[in-house]
Amino acid sequence: MRIAFGADHAGFNLKERLVEHVRSRGHEAIDVGTHGPASVDYPTFGRRAARKVLDGEADRAVLVCGTGIGIGMSAGKLPGIRCAVVSEPYSASLARRHNDANALAIGSRVLGPGLAEMIVDEFLDAEFEGGRHARRVGMIEPPADAC
């Protein structure tokens, strides 16, 4: 699986660890930055990673900022991105299984690195169940003329 990673300065260190973690599991990591601890704007990196998913260059995205909230909101504004902001493994699994989430956002100031790895593992290992969930997922993205 190809995973796009994006983070701001607050998420930089955790992103680096998660990139190595997914590589150790045999996945390809596409790191769109940031590449250091200097202050940057989280929307830039959240959208950059999400765009990799939309363009078919990545299967999923993992995003990290201080809380996961800002970077997740930024990525989720792109039509076709279903980004789940989670703080524990069960929700990461259900975000995939029931909501077909294609992006995961987590907070480096909220989670320890071991828990973050568990969350990413659940997100990557789970598959969309379809069935009754497919209709609901279809309702998430409104038609262009609905707004």
N, C-alpha and C positions, 0 to 999 in steps of 0.2 A: 504494500500500500504506500502511496505517496502522500506525505503529510506536510502541509505548508505551516510554518511557524512564524508568528509575528508578535512583537512585544515592544513596549515602551521602556524607558529607563528603569522604572520600578520593577518591571518583569524580566529585565535582561538576564539576571543570574539564574532564575528559575527556568527561563526558556532555554538557556545553554544546557542545563542539566537534562531537561526533557528531550531536547534534540538528541543528545547522546543516548538517552534511555530508549527512544524509539528505534534508533539505529541498532542498538544492541539486540533488539527484538526482530531485526531483519527488515524493517521498514526504511523507505527512503525519506529523508528529511530535507525539505526545501526551506531554507532560512532566509526570510525577506528582511530581517533586521528587527530591531536596531542591533548594532554590532558593538555597543559599548554602553557605559553607564551615564553618558552625558544626557541631559534633559532633552527629550523629543516629544512630539505630539502623538498620542496613542491612536487617533483616527487614521493617521497615515499608514501605520503598520497593520492595524486591524483590517483596513480595506485592502491593503496590498496582499495580505495572505488570503483573504476571502476571494479576491479577484483570481487567484491561482486556481481555486476550486471552480469558479464560474467558467474559467477559460479551459477547464479540463486538464490543467497541468498538475493538479493535486486532487486526491480523492476526498480529503477532509482538511480542516484547518484547526490549529490549536493556537489560541491567543492568550497572552498574559500581560496584565497591567497590575496596578496595586490591588484592586478589588476584583477585576474581571468585568466590572460593570461598564465602564466607559468604552473599552475596546470592543466589548461584546455588542453594545448599542451601535457603535460605528459600523461594525461588520454587518450587523443585522439590517441596516438600512439599504443594503444592496439587494435588489430583487433576485430571489432565488437562494439567498443565504438564510438558513434557519440556524441561528446561533443560540446555544444554551449556555447560560452563566450558571455554573454549579460549584458546590463546595464539598460534595461527598460523592462516592462512587455509584450509589444506587441511582441517583438522578442522572448521572452521566450515561448509565446504561439505558435507562428509560427514555432519555432524550433521543437516543438512536432508535431504540426498539419501537417506540410509540409515536415519536414526532419527526423521525427521519432527519434529525439535526445533522448538518454537514459542517458545523463549526462549533468549537467548544471554547469558552472563555473562563479563565480561572484567575484568582487573585494571589499574587505573591506575598501580599501582606496579610492574607487570610489563611493560607495553607502552608503547612510544612512540605518539604520536598518529597518525602515518602508518600504522603497522602496525595500529593499532586500526581505522582507517578501512577498510583492506584486508579485515580480518576481517569487519567489518560488511557490506561490499559482498558478500563471498562468501556470507554468511548470508542476505542479502536476495535475491540473484540465483539461488540454488539452489532447486530444487523437489524435493519428495519423489518418489522413483522408484516407490514402491509395489512390486508384484510380490512377490518373496520377502521383501522387507523388511517388508511390511505385516503378515505373520503375527508376525514378531518384535516389531514395535512394539506389536502387540496384547498381547503377553506382558509388556510393561513395567508396565502398570497392572493389578495383580491384581484379581480379582473382590472385591466387598465382603465376601463370606463367607470369603475365603481367609486373612484375618489372625487 
